[in-house]
Amino acid sequence: MSVRFRHDHARCGGAHEHHHEHEHGHAGARPFAFASSPRHFERDRPFAIEHVALDLTLRFPERGVRGSASLTLVRTDPDAEAIELDAIAFTVESVKVDGKDVKYIYDGRRLVASIPRALERGVLTVAYAATPRKGIYFLEPDEHVPARPRQAWTQFQEEDARHVFPCHDKPHVKMTTEARVRVPEGFYVLSNGELAERRKEGGAEIFHWKMSDPHPSYLVTIVAGEFDVFNDSVAAGGRDVPLSYLVPKGREADGRRTFARTAEMVSYFSELTGVPYPWNKYAQVVVSDFIFGGMENTTATTMYEHILLDARAAIDVTSDDLIAHELAHQWFGDYVTCRDWSEGWLNEGFATFMEHVWREKHLGRDEYEWGVKNDLGSYLSEAHGRYRRPVVCQDYDAPLDLFDRHLYEKGGLALHVLRTELGDALFWKGVSTYLTRHARGIVETRDLLRALEEVSGRSLGRRFEELVMKPGHPEIDVDLSWENGVLTCAVKQTQSTQDGVPNAFEVPLVLAIAEGASKEPRREKVKLTARTDCFAIPCKERPRFVVVDPDMRILGDVTVKAPPDLLRQQLAQAPTARGRWLAAQALSRSDDPVTIQTLAERLRDDAEFWGVRAECADALGRIRAREAFAVLAGATSVAHPKVRRAVIDALGRFRTTAAVDALKPHALRDESYLVEAEAARALGKTRQAQAFDVLLDVMNRSSWADVVAAGAIDGLAALRDDRALPHLYARTRYGHPSRVRRAAALAVPKLSTDRRAREHLEELLDDADPVLRIDIVRALSDLADARSRAALRARAEIDLDPRVRRRIREVVRDLGSERKQTDQLKDDVEKLQTEQLELKARLSKLEASGKPSASRAPKVSKTKASTRRPVGKKR
């Protein structure tokens, strides 16, 4: 399942997170589990469920279903006299076993049906009607959203199938399924497996789908609506796999553009895993108002509408990450399924990792490492600002609580680390063994551990324990120095040991040391096993540069102190893009003219990987010297849209009219939607009054996924001009696109903390859109008004979405416990920092020119200068 924004798309499983989100910190991360959070274990299964047959009518006027579910049962417990099924808010009409009525007890959540002691195998049939509030969603146009299509679609992960049909709603219960579905004539129904029959009957159409391989209830799907359909096929495992694509009417061209590489992905994943695509077909259907980014239902993935790219969006947005993520689940999650949600990283971590694997195949190693870098940043943001937990975690309130950056990003990063340490041949051999051994079954973390150990001969128990079984990660300071033929590497672990975080992780530390005229740095490997250590490495000449952790084997924070001349040479000469962007990041803390010139040269180099150029732009923005501004202002028309966006973002750090002049043309029109949106956002950050009217104009502009309007709203929030408030209040109302509403809600507390703002946001807690409600809770957290607690608690009592309830509990816990800095104080601090940077830049310029300064010390020798205080480098 796909959730979180990454490369401007959402992954499966949690909320669509707002652009540039930073987790809210409260003097460090809080515990993940609340005091009342239970530890979860499986419940008894006295009967195996072999097959579920659904016969349902979708009742659009009532937004409900009516029909029957027939479950084929096989006795496991010889003494069992009843079976317990999950079934929420049904009107139960009858319960029969092999056609005969049986006694049952139903409390609105669990259906307990009596089973004759003599029955070894039989069919339990429940006839019922339901108007579910979760699980299945009915869409239709209204006066506020007249363009909304008439559709119905299911979304059962994590445990919402129980709202639509009676089942044992856990991932470890797998069964074959079939679905006979009646819909209005003219509709098409997509479900799992093979279409066995389609016929018309009395003004309705009946679709009968059969799934002959076992899968869990959360992967059952029913989608009904009117679509344009196009088809393809791909060879996998000696057979042709049918591929189909269902998109909204009139969007076939966008669909073909978006899904163009699906067949190649199926072929590549089949080859790489050693397991040919394991199902009879693969369909992808695009629906409206989907509550996640995508959902990997067996053989039939559901995608949200913004996956479709028009020609302009395709300039610098790709849907390949989301497509690869959901496709990977057909192996990792569907073919082998986590036994319990506490093991969910085996589903989501693998799918996230396979995004990077596909990017490496399609775009190269630099893109792979760039994606890994961004995922590390996402995980660290949550770990530092929200909570730290083990990736494998049994203590939670709702399973969806686990679908976070630990499950996705850290889970994927753990696989990257294992791949890097074992090497490709052994890693993929182990993955193939894992998939083959547990084919169509259920898995736990130890199953993957054993497969990798078996093929490699390596003991990986401690590695797995630190990567996924323990909370936290290593936070490491590395201090590099050279003297008398010895490179000294002093290393210290600084992580807090609260919440079970280890005092010392076992850290594999690799140094890529560039010496003399050699193009390829030599590699030295050491292992840190204590809290502190110091390593002396023979090195006859002073290195040109040293890249710490060149392959990102360390899943954690690494801060490096190194002389700035080494960093400049690293930026210019490191053989990998990762080595160069690490240097660019570090140089943001050095504001001398030589550093600015080095960053400028790399930024302007069209042959350089775009990510390195983007980091150079970011570094120049952080330096905020006049010379840095001149470089950035001269680079606003750079051809690569992703580099141009980074330049635009960096210019937003300069609070000057000149910055407005540089940004305004791109906010008004750029070939890239994302650059336009970033320019609007950056305009607001300049805090210049003349940006206001431009942002109002841009806010009304339509774009792919409403990114430009959302960028303008972010800009108005950053501008801190309270004239924007009426416009923001208006755009939180129903009828505006979801992303616009969410951006407006998050902007309100940036401009007002008064009673009206609080009451307006509290009113929106009852909105029907769960994704909006999540951001309303975040906005109330930003407002930091303890009087919101009552409204938040009231909403938590009735909200059906676990994501909303979780956010509310966190905010209620933290509201009033400590006050955040006022905006004015933040502004004053930022202003002082800017002035300090400008003064330092002027001083550096004077020193470089050799002109005397009455306030500075005598100039030191070049030899002495080379040992000046190191500049920090942080990933």
Salt bridges, closest charged atoms under 4 A:
GLU17 OE2 - ARG4 NH1 2.77
GLU17 OE1 - ARG405 NH2 2.54
GLU21 OE1 - ARG405 NH2 3.64
GLU21 OE2 - ARG778 NE 3.63
GLU21 OE2 - ARG807 NH2 3.73
GLU23 OE2 - ARG405 NH1 3.67
GLU23 OE1 - ARG807 NH1 3.71
GLU42 OE1 - ARG45 NH2 3.83
GLU42 OE1 - HIS172 NE2 3.92
GLU42 OE2 - ARG339 NH1 3.32
GLU50 OE1 - ARG121 NH1 2.77
ASP55 OD1 - ARG182 NH1 2.51
ASP79 OD1 - ARG117 NH2 3.55
GLU81 OE2 - ARG117 NH1 3.12
GLU84 OE2 - ARG43 NE 3.61
GLU84 OE2 - ARG110 NH1 2.29
ASP86 OD2 - ARG43 NH2 3.25
ASP86 OD1 - ARG110 NE 3.04
ASP86 OD1 - ARG162 NH1 3.68
GLU93 OE2 - ARG66 NH2 2.58
ASP101 OD1 - LYS96 NZ 2.83
GLU140 OE2 - ARG63 NH2 3.45
ASP142 OD2 - ARG148 NH1 3.50
GLU143 OE2 - HIS144 NE2 3.83
GLU159 OE1 - ARG162 NH2 3.18
GLU159 OE2 - LYS170 NZ 2.84
ASP160 OD1 - LYS134 NZ 3.43
ASP160 OD1 - HIS163 NE2 3.87
ASP169 OD2 - ARG162 NE 3.06
GLU178 OE2 - HIS51 NE2 2.81
GLU178 OE1 - HIS208 NE2 2.71
GLU185 OE2 - LYS200 NZ 3.36
GLU197 OE2 - ARG199 NE 2.91
GLU201 OE1 - ARG199 NH1 2.64
GLU205 OE1 - ARG198 NE 3.07
ASP213 OD2 - ARG440 NH1 3.89
ASP228 OD1 - LYS249 NZ 3.74
GLU252 OE2 - ARG256 NE 2.86
ASP254 OD2 - ARG251 NE 2.76
ASP254 OD1 - ARG257 NH1 2.63
ASP289 OD2 - ARG148 NE 2.91
GLU296 OE2 - HIS329 NE2 3.73
ASP320 OD2 - ARG261 NE 2.60
ASP321 OD2 - HIS7 NE2 3.77
ASP321 OD1 - ARG359 NH2 2.80
GLU348 OE1 - HIS325 NE2 3.15
GLU348 OE1 - HIS329 NE2 2.94
GLU355 OE1 - ARG6 NE 2.85
GLU355 OE2 - ARG11 NE 2.49
GLU355 OE2 - HIS325 ND1 2.74
GLU360 OE2 - ARG365 NH1 3.07
GLU360 OE1 - ARG419 NH2 2.95
GLU369 OE2 - ARG365 NE 3.39
ASP375 OD1 - ARG6 NH1 3.26
ASP375 OD2 - ARG11 NH2 3.23
ASP375 OD2 - HIS356 NE2 2.74
GLU382 OE2 - ARG386 NH1 3.80
GLU382 OE1 - HIS406 ND1 2.62
ASP395 OD1 - ARG39 NE 2.88
ASP397 OD2 - ARG809 NH1 3.14
ASP404 OD1 - ARG389 NH2 2.80
ASP404 OD2 - HIS406 ND1 3.93
GLU409 OE1 - ARG4 NE 3.86
GLU409 OE2 - ARG11 NH1 3.06
GLU421 OE1 - ARG458 NH2 3.98
GLU421 OE2 - ARG463 NE 2.79
ASP424 OD1 - ARG419 NE 2.66
GLU444 OE2 - ARG339 NE 3.74
GLU444 OE1 - ARG446 NE 3.02
ASP447 OD1 - HIS438 NE2 3.85
GLU454 OE1 - ARG437 NH2 2.86
GLU466 OE2 - ARG462 NE 3.18
GLU475 OE2 - HIS473 NE2 3.65
GLU506 OE1 - ARG462 NH1 3.43
GLU506 OE2 - LYS527 NZ 3.67
GLU515 OE1 - ARG522 NE 2.46
GLU524 OE2 - ARG522 NH1 2.27
ASP549 OD2 - ARG578 NH2 3.88
ASP549 OD2 - ARG875 NH1 2.71
ASP551 OD2 - ARG523 NH1 2.35
ASP557 OD2 - HIS384 NE2 2.50
ASP557 OD2 - HIS473 NE2 3.80
ASP565 OD2 - ARG542 NH1 2.79
ASP591 OD2 - LYS840 NZ 3.99
ASP592 OD1 - ARG568 NH1 3.64
ASP605 OD2 - ARG602 NH1 3.23
ASP606 OD1 - ARG613 NH2 3.09
GLU608 OE2 - ARG580 NE 2.76
GLU608 OE2 - ARG602 NH1 3.12
GLU615 OE2 - LYS373 NZ 3.16
ASP618 OD2 - ARG622 NE 2.78
ASP618 OD1 - ARG653 NH2 3.06
GLU627 OE2 - LYS845 NZ 3.73
ASP649 OD1 - LYS685 NZ 3.34
ASP670 OD1 - ARG644 NH2 2.77
ASP670 OD2 - HIS666 ND1 2.91
GLU671 OE2 - ARG644 NH2 3.63
GLU676 OE2 - ARG312 NH2 2.62
GLU676 OE1 - ARG701 NH1 2.94
GLU678 OE1 - HIS19 NE2 3.63
GLU678 OE1 - HIS20 NE2 3.72
GLU678 OE1 - ARG681 NH1 3.32
ASP697 OD2 - ARG701 NH2 3.63
ASP714 OD1 - HIS18 NE2 2.94
ASP714 OD2 - ARG681 NE 2.95
ASP721 OD2 - ARG723 NH2 2.66
GLU759 OE2 - ARG755 NE 2.71
GLU762 OE2 - ARG758 NH1 3.34
GLU763 OE2 - ARG733 NH1 3.16
ASP766 OD1 - ARG795 NH1 2.89
ASP767 OD1 - ARG741 NH2 2.60
ASP775 OD2 - ARG742 NE 2.98
ASP775 OD1 - ARG778 NH1 2.89
ASP782 OD1 - HIS24 ND1 3.33
ASP782 OD2 - LYS750 NZ 3.45
ASP782 OD1 - LYS820 NZ 3.77
ASP785 OD2 - ARG758 NE 3.17
ASP785 OD2 - ARG787 NH2 2.90
ASP799 OD2 - ARG773 NE 2.68
ASP799 OD2 - ARG795 NE 2.89
ASP801 OD2 - ARG803 NH2 2.64
GLU810 OE1 - ARG386 NE 2.86
GLU810 OE2 - ARG806 NE 2.81
ASP814 OD2 - HIS26 NE2 3.55
ASP814 OD1 - ARG30 NE 2.90
ASP814 OD1 - ARG813 NE 3.23
GLU818 OE1 - ARG30 NH2 3.98
ASP827 OD1 - ARG687 NH1 3.10
GLU830 OE2 - ARG624 NH1 3.90
GLU830 OE1 - ARG655 NH2 3.18
